């Protein structure tokens, strides 16, 4: 049997095709969604189809494979494109950024995928995409930093639909490598 899950303003309603309503708010008991994925967005409507024969969701996968959960509660990024580290190094240096009108600008977290924080807490930066002549969909988003020290780092490969958290150990390792390569 095929279940259709409707999400509207944070509520989920599951309807088996040709049958009765199977759940409200928490989803379908017969076809639970598995694995990490984007959380439902409170102000949008989406339809996700899930076969009751499997527990796999058709929702988008996380930005990258993860190796655990970070302090924010999001999955940790495992492998990231080299261009992410170029962007991280630019943020660490304070620029200059390739898209000065867009980079180092406030990220509103309107999709509510990142943890809730006060407006102005998050900043976004473009991650270059080889072969693309525009900004593309990849971004690094930082949290905090008003004191000059960024509190958290996130990466999205799909223009804010999903994020993974960049771990402190990854950051330290890559920033040390970049400084060694620059002879600093």
Secondary structure as UniProt FT lines:
FT   STRAND          2..8
FT   TURN            9..10
FT   STRAND          11..16
FT   TURN            17..18
FT   STRAND          21..24
FT   TURN            42..43
FT   STRAND          45..51
FT   TURN            52..53
FT   STRAND          66..69
FT   TURN            71..72
FT   STRAND          75..77
FT   HELIX           82..93
FT   TURN            98..104
FT   STRAND          105..107
FT   TURN            110..111
FT   TURN            119..120
FT   STRAND          122..126
FT   TURN            130..131
FT   STRAND          139..144
FT   TURN            146..147
FT   STRAND          150..156
FT   TURN            159..160
FT   STRAND          164..166
FT   HELIX           168..181
FT   TURN            182..183
//
